Amino acid sequence: MDDGSLRVIPVLLDQTELPPLLRRIRWADLRHDDLSRTVNEIMGFATDQDRLLAIQEHLDAAGLEVVFFDGYGPLVCCPKCGAGVKHLEGWSDVDEARDDMYAGFRCAVCGFIGGSEL
């Protein structure tokens, strides 16, 4: 605690007032259902666009490969074992009886399968 690396972020969960000692530091308001707003408050972003630009800058600087899989979304690794995207393969299937299409990815390392209806 003495080296300044500990961060304390007060969080408002109900109508209880924030103590005066804590009002002068950054705090988060979770009395609403807007998670993007709360993340912006904690991280100090003025807008969602500022937050997205910071994420993109971080991805660019980290040299991460991001792959989008229909039915799942963007991945940088297997969410179960951490295998890189080169070990992930997309899949799709059609349920003819229900006329539904499904898609996702599978991991060649651990066998994890993720996806959903399109």
TORKOL-866883 format. One record per residue: residue in one letter; y negated, z, x of N, C-alpha, C, CB in turn. Coordinates in steps of 0.02 Angstrom, whole numbers, plus 50000, padded with zeros to 5 digits. Glycine has a CB too. Layout:
BEGIN
<res->A; n_py->Y; n_pz->Z; n_px->X; ca_py->Y; ca_pz->Z; ca_px->X; c_py->Y; c_pz->Z; c_px->X; cb_py->Y; cb_pz->Z; cb_px->X>
...
***
This chain:
BEGIN
<res->M; n_py->50060; n_pz->50000; n_px->50041; ca_py->50000; ca_pz->50000; ca_px->50000; c_py->49937; c_pz->50000; c_px->50043; cb_py->50000; cb_pz->50060; cb_px->49954>
<res->D; n_py->49941; n_pz->50026; n_px->50103; ca_py->49881; ca_pz->50031; ca_px->50145; c_py->49859; c_pz->49964; c_px->50174; cb_py->49894; cb_pz->50079; cb_px->50200>
<res->D; n_py->49904; n_pz->49914; n_px->50176; ca_py->49885; ca_pz->49851; ca_px->50208; c_py->49850; c_pz->49803; c_px->50160; cb_py->49946; cb_pz->49818; cb_px->50236>
<res->G; n_py->49840; n_pz->49821; n_px->50097; ca_py->49804; ca_pz->49778; ca_px->50051; c_py->49845; c_pz->49723; c_px->50020; cb_py->49746; cb_pz->49749; cb_px->50085>
<res->S; n_py->49910; n_pz->49721; n_px->50032; ca_py->49951; ca_pz->49668; ca_px->50005; c_py->49974; c_pz->49682; c_px->49933; cb_py->50010; cb_pz->49656; cb_px->50049>
<res->L; n_py->49968; n_pz->49743; n_px->49910; ca_py->49989; ca_pz->49761; ca_px->49842; c_py->49934; c_pz->49740; c_px->49794; cb_py->50003; cb_pz->49837; cb_px->49837>
<res->R; n_py->49954; n_pz->49704; n_px->49740; ca_py->49907; ca_pz->49684; ca_px->49689; c_py->49926; c_pz->49719; c_px->49624; cb_py->49907; cb_pz->49607; cb_px->49680>
<res->V; n_py->49878; n_pz->49747; n_px->49591; ca_py->49888; ca_pz->49778; ca_px->49527; c_py->49848; c_pz->49739; c_px->49476; cb_py->49868; cb_pz->49854; cb_px->49528>
<res->I; n_py->49881; n_pz->49716; n_px->49424; ca_py->49847; ca_pz->49679; ca_px->49371; c_py->49859; c_pz->49716; c_px->49305; cb_py->49872; cb_pz->49604; cb_px->49366>
<res->P; n_py->49808; n_pz->49750; n_px->49280; ca_py->49817; ca_pz->49784; ca_px->49215; c_py->49829; c_pz->49732; c_px->49160; cb_py->49754; cb_pz->49826; cb_px->49198>
<res->V; n_py->49872; n_pz->49750; n_px->49113; ca_py->49890; ca_pz->49705; ca_px->49058; c_py->49877; c_pz->49740; c_px->48992; cb_py->49964; cb_pz->49682; cb_px->49063>
<res->L; n_py->49837; n_pz->49707; n_px->48949; ca_py->49824; ca_pz->49734; ca_px->48882; c_py->49878; c_pz->49709; c_px->48835; cb_py->49753; cb_pz->49713; cb_px->48857>
<res->L; n_py->49913; n_pz->49756; n_px->48803; ca_py->49967; ca_pz->49738; ca_px->48756; c_py->49949; c_pz->49754; c_px->48684; cb_py->50030; cb_pz->49774; cb_px->48775>
<res->D; n_py->49901; n_pz->49798; n_px->48674; ca_py->49880; ca_pz->49816; ca_px->48606; c_py->49805; c_pz->49829; c_px->48607; cb_py->49919; cb_pz->49878; cb_px->48580>
<res->Q; n_py->49778; n_pz->49860; n_px->48557; ca_py->49706; ca_pz->49871; ca_px->48551; c_py->49680; c_pz->49930; c_px->48592; cb_py->49687; cb_pz->49880; cb_px->48479>
<res->T; n_py->49722; n_pz->49961; n_px->48632; ca_py->49701; ca_pz->50016; ca_px->48674; c_py->49649; c_pz->49991; c_px->48725; cb_py->49762; cb_pz->50048; cb_px->48711>
<res->E; n_py->49595; n_pz->50028; n_px->48733; ca_py->49542; ca_pz->50009; ca_px->48779; c_py->49565; c_pz->50015; c_px->48851; cb_py->49480; cb_pz->50051; cb_px->48767>
<res->L; n_py->49542; n_pz->49970; n_px->48893; ca_py->49555; ca_pz->49974; ca_px->48964; c_py->49513; c_pz->50030; c_px->48993; cb_py->49540; cb_pz->49905; cb_px->49000>
<res->P; n_py->49542; n_pz->50074; n_px->49034; ca_py->49502; ca_pz->50129; ca_px->49063; c_py->49445; c_pz->50101; c_px->49105; cb_py->49547; cb_pz->50175; cb_px->49107>
<res->P; n_py->49387; n_pz->50134; n_px->49106; ca_py->49329; ca_pz->50110; ca_px->49142; c_py->49343; c_pz->50094; c_px->49216; cb_py->49274; cb_pz->50161; cb_px->49139>
<res->L; n_py->49386; n_pz->50132; n_px->49248; ca_py->49402; ca_pz->50121; ca_px->49318; c_py->49434; c_pz->50052; c_px->49329; cb_py->49449; cb_pz->50175; cb_px->49343>
<res->L; n_py->49470; n_pz->50027; n_px->49280; ca_py->49506; ca_pz->49963; ca_px->49287; c_py->49467; c_pz->49903; c_px->49260; cb_py->49572; cb_pz->49967; cb_px->49251>
<res->R; n_py->49413; n_pz->49914; n_px->49224; ca_py->49375; ca_pz->49859; ca_px->49194; c_py->49343; c_pz->49813; c_px->49244; cb_py->49322; cb_pz->49887; cb_px->49149>
<res->R; n_py->49331; n_pz->49837; n_px->49305; ca_py->49296; ca_pz->49795; ca_px->49355; c_py->49344; c_pz->49751; c_px->49395; cb_py->49257; cb_pz->49840; cb_px->49402>
<res->I; n_py->49409; n_pz->49760; n_px->49386; ca_py->49457; ca_pz->49716; ca_px->49421; c_py->49487; c_pz->49667; c_px->49371; cb_py->49513; cb_pz->49757; cb_px->49456>
<res->R; n_py->49519; n_pz->49615; n_px->49397; ca_py->49549; ca_pz->49564; ca_px->49354; c_py->49604; c_pz->49595; c_px->49312; cb_py->49577; cb_pz->49505; cb_px->49396>
<res->W; n_py->49605; n_pz->49578; n_px->49247; ca_py->49656; ca_pz->49603; ca_px->49202; c_py->49678; c_pz->49547; c_px->49156; cb_py->49630; cb_pz->49663; cb_px->49162>
<res->A; n_py->49737; n_pz->49554; n_px->49126; ca_py->49764; ca_pz->49502; ca_px->49083; c_py->49768; c_pz->49529; c_px->49011; cb_py->49835; cb_pz->49480; cb_px->49107>
<res->D; n_py->49753; n_pz->49484; n_px->48965; ca_py->49754; ca_pz->49502; ca_px->48894; c_py->49815; c_pz->49469; c_px->48861; cb_py->49688; cb_pz->49479; cb_px->48859>
<res->L; n_py->49866; n_pz->49509; n_px->48846; ca_py->49926; ca_pz->49484; ca_px->48814; c_py->49927; c_pz->49502; c_px->48739; cb_py->49988; cb_pz->49511; cb_px->48848>
<res->R; n_py->49869; n_pz->49514; n_px->48711; ca_py->49866; ca_pz->49530; ca_px->48640; c_py->49867; c_pz->49467; c_px->48597; cb_py->49803; cb_pz->49570; cb_px->48625>
<res->H; n_py->49876; n_pz->49410; n_px->48628; ca_py->49880; ca_pz->49346; ca_px->48593; c_py->49945; c_pz->49311; c_px->48615; cb_py->49817; cb_pz->49300; cb_px->48606>
<res->D; n_py->49961; n_pz->49256; n_px->48585; ca_py->50023; ca_pz->49221; ca_px->48601; c_py->50012; c_pz->49160; c_px->48646; cb_py->50058; cb_pz->49199; cb_px->48538>
<res->D; n_py->49956; n_pz->49156; n_px->48681; ca_py->49940; ca_pz->49098; ca_px->48722; c_py->49958; c_pz->49112; c_px->48795; cb_py->49865; cb_pz->49079; cb_px->48715>
<res->L; n_py->50019; n_pz->49094; n_px->48815; ca_py->50043; ca_pz->49108; ca_px->48882; c_py->50002; c_pz->49071; c_px->48935; cb_py->50117; cb_pz->49089; cb_px->48888>
<res->S; n_py->49983; n_pz->49008; n_px->48921; ca_py->49942; ca_pz->48971; ca_px->48969; c_py->49877; c_pz->49007; c_px->48983; cb_py->49927; cb_pz->48900; cb_px->48942>
<res->R; n_py->49846; n_pz->49033; n_px->48932; ca_py->49783; ca_pz->49070; ca_px->48940; c_py->49794; c_pz->49131; c_px->48984; cb_py->49754; cb_pz->49091; cb_px->48871>
<res->T; n_py->49848; n_pz->49168; n_px->48972; ca_py->49863; ca_pz->49228; ca_px->49011; c_py->49876; c_pz->49211; c_px->49084; cb_py->49923; cb_pz->49264; cb_px->48982>
<res->V; n_py->49915; n_pz->49158; n_px->49097; ca_py->49927; ca_pz->49137; ca_px->49166; c_py->49861; c_pz->49118; c_px->49200; cb_py->49976; cb_pz->49077; cb_px->49169>
<res->N; n_py->49819; n_pz->49082; n_px->49165; ca_py->49754; ca_pz->49063; ca_px->49193; c_py->49712; c_pz->49125; c_px->49210; cb_py->49715; cb_pz->49019; cb_px->49144>
<res->E; n_py->49714; n_pz->49175; n_px->49166; ca_py->49676; ca_pz->49237; ca_px->49179; c_py->49702; c_pz->49272; c_px->49241; cb_py->49681; cb_pz->49284; cb_px->49118>
<res->I; n_py->49768; n_pz->49278; n_px->49247; ca_py->49797; ca_pz->49314; ca_px->49304; c_py->49783; c_pz->49277; c_px->49369; cb_py->49873; cb_pz->49322; cb_px->49294>
<res->M; n_py->49791; n_pz->49211; n_px->49368; ca_py->49784; ca_pz->49171; ca_px->49428; c_py->49712; c_pz->49151; c_px->49444; cb_py->49826; cb_pz->49109; cb_px->49423>
<res->G; n_py->49667; n_pz->49162; n_px->49396; ca_py->49597; ca_pz->49147; ca_px->49408; c_py->49577; c_pz->49075; c_px->49396; cb_py->49580; cb_pz->49166; cb_px->49477>
<res->F; n_py->49614; n_pz->49039; n_px->49355; ca_py->49598; ca_pz->48970; ca_px->49339; c_py->49553; c_pz->48968; c_px->49278; cb_py->49662; cb_pz->48929; cb_px->49327>
<res->A; n_py->49503; n_pz->48924; n_px->49280; ca_py->49457; ca_pz->48917; ca_px->49224; c_py->49489; c_pz->48878; c_px->49167; cb_py->49393; cb_pz->48883; cb_px->49247>
<res->T; n_py->49531; n_pz->48829; n_px->49183; ca_py->49561; ca_pz->48786; ca_px->49132; c_py->49634; c_pz->48772; c_px->49148; cb_py->49522; cb_pz->48720; cb_px->49125>
<res->D; n_py->49669; n_pz->48745; n_px->49098; ca_py->49738; ca_pz->48723; ca_px->49110; c_py->49740; c_pz->48668; c_px->49163; cb_py->49771; cb_pz->48699; cb_px->49044>
<res->Q; n_py->49691; n_pz->48624; n_px->49163; ca_py->49689; ca_pz->48570; ca_px->49211; c_py->49682; c_pz->48597; c_px->49282; cb_py->49630; cb_pz->48522; cb_px->49196>
<res->D; n_py->49642; n_pz->48649; n_px->49292; ca_py->49637; ca_pz->48680; ca_px->49359; c_py->49704; c_pz->48708; c_px->49382; cb_py->49584; cb_pz->48737; cb_px->49358>
<res->R; n_py->49740; n_pz->48740; n_px->49335; ca_py->49806; ca_pz->48767; ca_px->49351; c_py->49855; c_pz->48711; c_px->49369; cb_py->49834; cb_pz->48808; cb_px->49292>
<res->L; n_py->49855; n_pz->48657; n_px->49330; ca_py->49900; ca_pz->48601; ca_px->49344; c_py->49884; c_pz->48567; c_px->49410; cb_py->49896; cb_pz->48549; cb_px->49287>
<res->L; n_py->49820; n_pz->48560; n_px->49425; ca_py->49800; ca_pz->48530; ca_px->49490; c_py->49824; c_pz->48574; c_px->49548; cb_py->49724; cb_pz->48521; cb_px->49493>
<res->A; n_py->49819; n_pz->48640; n_px->49540; ca_py->49843; ca_pz->48685; ca_px->49593; c_py->49918; c_pz->48679; c_px->49602; cb_py->49824; cb_pz->48757; cb_px->49577>
<res->I; n_py->49955; n_pz->48673; n_px->49547; ca_py->50027; ca_pz->48664; ca_px->49551; c_py->50043; c_pz->48599; c_px->49587; cb_py->50060; cb_pz->48666; cb_px->49481>
<res->Q; n_py->50008; n_pz->48545; n_px->49568; ca_py->50021; ca_pz->48480; ca_px->49600; c_py->50005; c_pz->48483; c_px->49674; cb_py->49980; cb_pz->48425; cb_px->49566>
<res->E; n_py->49950; n_pz->48514; n_px->49693; ca_py->49933; ca_pz->48521; ca_px->49764; c_py->49987; c_pz->48559; c_px->49802; cb_py->49865; cb_pz->48557; cb_px->49772>
<res->H; n_py->50014; n_pz->48611; n_px->49770; ca_py->50067; ca_pz->48650; ca_px->49801; c_py->50130; c_pz->48608; c_px->49810; cb_py->50082; cb_pz->48713; cb_px->49759>
<res->L; n_py->50148; n_pz->48570; n_px->49759; ca_py->50206; ca_pz->48526; ca_px->49764; c_py->50197; c_pz->48475; c_px->49820; cb_py->50219; cb_pz->48491; cb_px->49697>
<res->D; n_py->50137; n_pz->48445; n_px->49823; ca_py->50123; ca_pz->48395; ca_px->49876; c_py->50128; c_pz->48427; c_px->49945; cb_py->50053; cb_pz->48365; cb_px->49866>
<res->A; n_py->50099; n_pz->48486; n_px->49953; ca_py->50098; ca_pz->48519; ca_px->50018; c_py->50169; c_pz->48542; c_px->50039; cb_py->50051; cb_pz->48579; cb_px->50017>
<res->A; n_py->50209; n_pz->48561; n_px->49990; ca_py->50276; ca_pz->48586; ca_px->50005; c_py->50325; c_pz->48530; c_px->50018; cb_py->50301; cb_pz->48629; cb_px->49948>
<res->G; n_py->50306; n_pz->48469; n_px->50000; ca_py->50351; ca_pz->48412; ca_px->50010; c_py->50413; c_pz->48415; c_px->49965; cb_py->50372; cb_pz->48409; cb_px->50082>
<res->L; n_py->50406; n_pz->48446; n_px->49908; ca_py->50462; ca_pz->48451; ca_px->49862; c_py->50475; c_pz->48386; c_px->49825; cb_py->50450; cb_pz->48508; cb_px->49812>
<res->E; n_py->50538; n_pz->48369; n_px->49818; ca_py->50556; ca_pz->48312; ca_px->49777; c_py->50571; c_pz->48336; c_px->49707; cb_py->50618; cb_pz->48273; cb_px->49808>
<res->V; n_py->50535; n_pz->48309; n_px->49659; ca_py->50544; ca_pz->48328; ca_px->49589; c_py->50575; c_pz->48269; c_px->49552; cb_py->50476; cb_pz->48349; cb_px->49557>
<res->V; n_py->50629; n_pz->48282; n_px->49516; ca_py->50662; ca_pz->48230; ca_px->49478; c_py->50663; c_pz->48251; c_px->49405; cb_py->50735; cb_pz->48217; cb_px->49504>
<res->F; n_py->50647; n_pz->48203; n_px->49361; ca_py->50646; ca_pz->48216; ca_px->49289; c_py->50711; c_pz->48191; c_px->49258; cb_py->50585; cb_pz->48183; cb_px->49255>
<res->F; n_py->50744; n_pz->48235; n_px->49220; ca_py->50805; ca_pz->48216; ca_px->49185; c_py->50792; c_pz->48219; c_px->49110; cb_py->50865; cb_pz->48263; cb_px->49204>
<res->D; n_py->50802; n_pz->48162; n_px->49075; ca_py->50797; ca_pz->48162; ca_px->49002; c_py->50843; c_pz->48215; c_px->48975; cb_py->50813; cb_pz->48092; cb_px->48973>
<res->G; n_py->50819; n_pz->48252; n_px->48925; ca_py->50860; ca_pz->48304; ca_px->48894; c_py->50855; c_pz->48371; c_px->48929; cb_py->50931; cb_pz->48282; cb_px->48893>
<res->Y; n_py->50823; n_pz->48373; n_px->48988; ca_py->50815; ca_pz->48437; ca_px->49023; c_py->50744; c_pz->48446; c_px->49048; cb_py->50864; cb_pz->48441; cb_px->49082>
<res->G; n_py->50719; n_pz->48399; n_px->49087; ca_py->50651; ca_pz->48404; ca_px->49113; c_py->50651; c_pz->48399; c_px->49188; cb_py->50620; cb_pz->48470; cb_px->49092>
<res->P; n_py->50596; n_pz->48420; n_px->49221; ca_py->50589; ca_pz->48413; ca_px->49293; c_py->50629; c_pz->48467; c_px->49330; cb_py->50516; cb_pz->48417; cb_px->49314>
<res->L; n_py->50660; n_pz->48446; n_px->49386; ca_py->50698; ca_pz->48492; ca_px->49428; c_py->50683; c_pz->48479; c_px->49501; cb_py->50773; cb_pz->48486; cb_px->49414>
<res->V; n_py->50683; n_pz->48532; n_px->49541; ca_py->50680; ca_pz->48526; ca_px->49614; c_py->50747; c_pz->48547; c_px->49644; cb_py->50623; cb_pz->48568; cb_px->49643>
<res->C; n_py->50790; n_pz->48578; n_px->49603; ca_py->50856; ca_pz->48599; ca_px->49625; c_py->50897; c_pz->48618; c_px->49563; cb_py->50852; cb_pz->48658; cb_px->49676>
<res->C; n_py->50960; n_pz->48631; n_px->49575; ca_py->51003; ca_pz->48656; ca_px->49521; c_py->50980; c_pz->48727; c_px->49503; cb_py->51080; cb_pz->48656; cb_px->49542>
<res->P; n_py->50967; n_pz->48741; n_px->49439; ca_py->50943; ca_pz->48808; ca_px->49421; c_py->50997; c_pz->48862; c_px->49428; cb_py->50918; cb_pz->48807; cb_px->49351>
<res->K; n_py->51060; n_pz->48843; n_px->49439; ca_py->51112; ca_pz->48893; ca_px->49448; c_py->51126; c_pz->48908; c_px->49521; cb_py->51176; cb_pz->48870; cb_px->49414>
<res->C; n_py->51134; n_pz->48855; n_px->49563; ca_py->51155; ca_pz->48867; ca_px->49632; c_py->51103; c_pz->48848; c_px->49684; cb_py->51218; cb_pz->48829; cb_px->49646>
<res->G; n_py->51050; n_pz->48814; n_px->49664; ca_py->50997; ca_pz->48795; ca_px->49711; c_py->51010; c_pz->48731; c_px->49750; cb_py->50987; cb_pz->48850; cb_px->49758>
<res->A; n_py->51063; n_pz->48695; n_px->49734; ca_py->51077; ca_pz->48631; ca_px->49768; c_py->51019; c_pz->48583; c_px->49756; cb_py->51144; cb_pz->48600; cb_px->49744>
<res->G; n_py->51000; n_pz->48544; n_px->49807; ca_py->50945; ca_pz->48497; ca_px->49802; c_py->50958; c_pz->48441; c_px->49752; cb_py->50930; cb_pz->48468; cb_px->49869>
<res->V; n_py->50905; n_pz->48404; n_px->49736; ca_py->50910; ca_pz->48352; ca_px->49685; c_py->50958; c_pz->48296; c_px->49704; cb_py->50842; cb_pz->48323; cb_px->49672>
<res->K; n_py->50973; n_pz->48289; n_px->49768; ca_py->51021; ca_pz->48236; ca_px->49787; c_py->51091; c_pz->48253; c_px->49760; cb_py->51023; cb_pz->48228; cb_px->49863>
<res->H; n_py->51103; n_pz->48315; n_px->49740; ca_py->51168; ca_pz->48336; ca_px->49713; c_py->51168; c_pz->48337; c_px->49637; cb_py->51186; cb_pz->48405; cb_px->49740>
<res->L; n_py->51114; n_pz->48316; n_px->49606; ca_py->51108; ca_pz->48316; ca_px->49533; c_py->51114; c_pz->48245; c_px->49507; cb_py->51042; cb_pz->48349; cb_px->49510>
<res->E; n_py->51151; n_pz->48237; n_px->49454; ca_py->51158; ca_pz->48170; ca_px->49425; c_py->51146; c_pz->48174; c_px->49350; cb_py->51228; cb_pz->48140; cb_px->49440>
<res->G; n_py->51112; n_pz->48124; n_px->49324; ca_py->51097; ca_pz->48122; ca_px->49253; c_py->51158; c_pz->48101; c_px->49213; cb_py->51040; cb_pz->48075; cb_px->49239>
<res->W; n_py->51159; n_pz->48121; n_px->49151; ca_py->51212; ca_pz->48099; ca_px->49105; c_py->51181; c_pz->48089; c_px->49036; cb_py->51270; cb_pz->48152; cb_px->49102>
<res->S; n_py->51215; n_pz->48049; n_px->48995; ca_py->51195; ca_pz->48041; ca_px->48926; c_py->51257; c_pz->48026; c_px->48885; cb_py->51142; cb_pz->47985; cb_px->48918>
<res->D; n_py->51255; n_pz->48043; n_px->48821; ca_py->51312; ca_pz->48033; ca_px->48777; c_py->51285; c_pz->48024; c_px->48706; cb_py->51362; cb_pz->48092; cb_px->48782>
<res->V; n_py->51324; n_pz->47989; n_px->48665; ca_py->51305; ca_pz->47978; ca_px->48596; c_py->51360; c_pz->48006; c_px->48551; cb_py->51294; cb_pz->47902; cb_px->48581>
<res->D; n_py->51339; n_pz->48046; n_px->48502; ca_py->51385; ca_pz->48070; ca_px->48451; c_py->51380; c_pz->48021; c_px->48394; cb_py->51368; cb_pz->48145; cb_px->48428>
<res->E; n_py->51427; n_pz->47974; n_px->48392; ca_py->51426; ca_pz->47920; ca_px->48343; c_py->51428; c_pz->47947; c_px->48271; cb_py->51484; cb_pz->47872; cb_px->48354>
<res->A; n_py->51468; n_pz->48000; n_px->48260; ca_py->51476; ca_pz->48027; ca_px->48193; c_py->51410; c_pz->48056; c_px->48166; cb_py->51529; cb_pz->48080; cb_px->48193>
<res->R; n_py->51370; n_pz->48085; n_px->48209; ca_py->51307; ca_pz->48115; ca_px->48188; c_py->51247; c_pz->48071; c_px->48203; cb_py->51298; cb_pz->48182; cb_px->48220>
<res->D; n_py->51260; n_pz->48016; n_px->48240; ca_py->51207; ca_pz->47971; ca_px->48262; c_py->51154; c_pz->48009; c_px->48302; cb_py->51174; cb_pz->47937; cb_px->48201>
<res->D; n_py->51178; n_pz->48051; n_px->48349; ca_py->51134; ca_pz->48090; ca_px->48392; c_py->51147; c_pz->48070; c_px->48465; cb_py->51146; cb_pz->48166; cb_px->48382>
<res->M; n_py->51094; n_pz->48071; n_px->48504; ca_py->51100; ca_pz->48056; ca_px->48576; c_py->51083; c_pz->48120; c_px->48615; cb_py->51054; cb_pz->47997; cb_px->48597>
<res->Y; n_py->51123; n_pz->48132; n_px->48667; ca_py->51114; ca_pz->48190; ca_px->48710; c_py->51106; c_pz->48166; c_px->48782; cb_py->51174; cb_pz->48239; cb_px->48703>
<res->A; n_py->51070; n_pz->48205; n_px->48822; ca_py->51061; ca_pz->48188; ca_px->48893; c_py->51047; c_pz->48251; c_px->48932; cb_py->51004; cb_pz->48136; cb_px->48903>
<res->G; n_py->51054; n_pz->48245; n_px->48998; ca_py->51041; ca_pz->48302; ca_px->49042; c_py->51061; c_pz->48286; c_px->49113; cb_py->51078; cb_pz->48364; cb_px->49017>
<res->F; n_py->51084; n_pz->48337; n_px->49148; ca_py->51105; ca_pz->48328; ca_px->49217; c_py->51166; c_pz->48372; c_px->49230; cb_py->51048; cb_pz->48346; cb_px->49266>
<res->R; n_py->51202; n_pz->48356; n_px->49283; ca_py->51257; ca_pz->48398; ca_px->49307; c_py->51250; c_pz->48406; c_px->49382; cb_py->51326; cb_pz->48369; cb_px->49288>
<res->C; n_py->51271; n_pz->48463; n_px->49407; ca_py->51267; ca_pz->48477; ca_px->49478; c_py->51335; c_pz->48464; c_px->49509; cb_py->51245; cb_pz->48551; cb_px->49491>
<res->A; n_py->51336; n_pz->48422; n_px->49561; ca_py->51398; ca_pz->48405; ca_px->49595; c_py->51424; c_pz->48463; c_px->49638; cb_py->51388; cb_pz->48344; cb_px->49638>
<res->V; n_py->51382; n_pz->48512; n_px->49653; ca_py->51402; ca_pz->48568; ca_px->49695; c_py->51436; c_pz->48623; c_px->49654; cb_py->51342; cb_pz->48597; cb_px->49732>
<res->C; n_py->51403; n_pz->48646; n_px->49601; ca_py->51431; ca_pz->48703; ca_px->49563; c_py->51458; c_pz->48684; c_px->49495; cb_py->51378; cb_pz->48755; cb_px->49555>
<res->G; n_py->51445; n_pz->48622; n_px->49473; ca_py->51470; ca_pz->48600; ca_px->49408; c_py->51426; c_pz->48618; c_px->49349; cb_py->51536; cb_pz->48627; cb_px->49397>
<res->F; n_py->51369; n_pz->48650; n_px->49362; ca_py->51324; ca_pz->48669; ca_px->49307; c_py->51302; c_pz->48606; c_px->49269; cb_py->51263; cb_pz->48707; cb_px->49333>
<res->I; n_py->51301; n_pz->48611; n_px->49203; ca_py->51278; ca_pz->48556; ca_px->49160; c_py->51222; c_pz->48581; c_px->49116; cb_py->51337; cb_pz->48526; cb_px->49118>
<res->G; n_py->51167; n_pz->48545; n_px->49115; ca_py->51111; ca_pz->48562; ca_px->49072; c_py->51089; c_pz->48501; c_px->49034; cb_py->51053; cb_pz->48591; cb_px->49112>
<res->G; n_py->51063; n_pz->48511; n_px->48974; ca_py->51039; ca_pz->48456; ca_px->48935; c_py->51028; c_pz->48475; c_px->48863; cb_py->51086; cb_pz->48398; cb_px->48940>
<res->S; n_py->51011; n_pz->48425; n_px->48823; ca_py->50998; ca_pz->48438; ca_px->48752; c_py->50998; c_pz->48372; c_px->48714; cb_py->50930; cb_pz->48475; cb_px->48743>
<res->E; n_py->50988; n_pz->48379; n_px->48649; ca_py->50983; ca_pz->48320; ca_px->48606; c_py->50916; c_pz->48286; c_px->48618; cb_py->50991; cb_pz->48340; cb_px->48532>
<res->L; n_py->50916; n_pz->48220; n_px->48618; ca_py->50854; ca_pz->48183; ca_px->48627; c_py->50822; c_pz->48168; c_px->48560; cb_py->50867; cb_pz->48118; cb_px->48665>
***
